[in-house]
């Protein structure tokens, strides 16, 4: 009995650690003040009131984003700037906070306009297969959403992606603790 609890804690740690996690929940809050402005470039934090929220699930075994949801207020879809090269206006880039990085995932077009006073749009996707580079950027904490507009071609709002393991291990831990309690009760009844 004395060895069972440490073994259960070790199993729990292994099943919930981010390095071994197969399912992650990602989220980002997009704001103008997170943009890294080039010297002499326009600063969206001075004039833009746009903001957005993004969330998704990431399956690292299949390199798949699922349940992707992006909602933006303050940017009309007609104001989005296509950066070219088949990349469109909305991306996930690879760089830490405070730095700009290259595009690792172009979000497919097909944005739904929302009836906000200053414009807005939403995007939802059930499943998007991503590259190893995109997955690595997201898992390392270097992935960020960036939305490019006509007024701010380098990006009007940005949001660093934060990921956490989807706690499948909690189910295992709860089952294990219940089993240990049952074993202890059985030993007391047998005594």
N, C-alpha and C positions, 0 to 999 in steps of 0.2 A: 504493500500500500504506500510505503514511503517513497518508492521509486516511481509510482504511477503519476503523481502530480507533476514532477519535473519533466517527465516524458511528454505529458500532455501539453505543457507550456512550450516545449521545444517544437512539437508538431504544430501548435498554433502559430508560433513565430515563423516557421517555415512556410505555412500556407497563407500567411497574410503579408509577408515582406514584399516590398515593391519590386525587388530584383526578380523574384519568382512569380509575381502576380501575372496572371494571364488576362484578367479583366480589370480595366481601369476606368474610372469616371473622370472626365475632363471638363473643366469649366474656365471661362474667361469673362472678365468685365472689361469692355472696350471703352476707352475715353480718349479725348484729344491730348491730355497731358502726359500720356504714356508714349506718344510719338517722339522719336529721336530726330530732331530737325537738323538738316544740313546747314552749315554756315551760310547765312544770307538767304536761306529758304523761308517760305511762309510758315509761321507757327500756328497750327490749328488751336492750340490751347488759348490763344489770345482772342479768338473770335467764334470758334465752333461750340455749339451747345449739344452736338450729337453724342449719343452713347449707345452701347449695345451690350447684349448678353449672349453668350454661346455656351452650349453644353453638348456632350456626346459621351458615348461609351466606346472604349478602345479594346479590341480583342487582339492581343499581341501574338497569339498563335496563328491567326489568319490575316493579320495586318488589315483589319477592317474597323472603320469608324461606323458606328450604328447610332440611331436615334439622334443624329446631328440636328441641332436646333440653333438658329441664329436669328435674333430679333434686334433691329436697329431703329432708333428714333432720331429724327433730325437730319436724315439723308434721304432724299427722294431717289428712287431707282434710276430716274433719268439723269441724275447728277453723277452717277458712278463713272469712273475713268478706267477704261480698258488699257492695261499696261502693255498689251500686245503679246505676240508670241504664243497665242492660245492660252494665256494665263488669266485673262479677264480682270475684274476689279477687286475680288475678295480672295485672300490667300491665307495660308499658314506659312510663316517664315521661320528660319532657324537662326536665332541669336538670343543671348541672355538679355535681361533687363538693362536698358541703357545703351544698347548697341543695335545696329541694323544688320539684317542678314538676308540671305537669298531665299527665294520662294522654294518650298519643298512640297507644297500641295496647293493647286488652284481649286477653289471651291466652284463646282459647276454652276453655270448661270441658270436662271429661272427663278428670279426673286419675285415674291408676291408683294405688291404695294400695300401698305397699311395706311389707314385714314388718320394719321397724326397731323396736327396743324402744320408742322414744319417738315412733313414728309417722314417716311419710314418704310421699312421693308422687312420681310421675313424669308427665311429659307429653312427648309426641312428636308432631310434625306434619311431614308431607312438604312441604307448601307452604301459605303464608299470604300473601295479597296485602295489602300495607300502604299507608298513605297517604304522600303526599309529606312531611307533617310528621313522621311516624315515621321515615322514611328520613333526613331532614335531621338529626333529633336524634341518631340512631345514628351517622351519618357524622361529625358534628361532635364526637363524644365526650360528648354531653350525655344520651344515652339511658341509662336504668338500669332494671333489673328491680326490682319491689317486690312483696312478698307480704304481704297483709293478713290478720290473724287476729282471732278474737274477743277475745283478750287484748290485742292491739295493732292496733286498727282503723286507725291511720295507717300501719302497716307494721311487720312483725316482722323481716324480713330484706330487705336491699337489696344490689344489686350493679351497679356502673357497668360499662357495656358497652365493651369495647375491641375495635377492629376493625383488621385488617391486610389488605392486598391478597392475594388468592390469586395466587401467583406464576406466572401464565401467561407473563410476560415472561422467566422463567428458561429456559423451553424455547426461546424465540426467541434469547436470548443464547447458549445452548449451541450451537445450530445455526449462529449467525453466527460464533462463535469457531472451530468446526470448519471452516467454509467458508474463513475467513481462513488457517487452518493449511494447508488443502488448496491454496489459491492460492499460498502461500509455497513449499510443497514443489514444486509444479508449476514455478514460476519457477526454482528451484534446479536441477531436473532439466533444464530447457530450456537452462540456461547452460552 
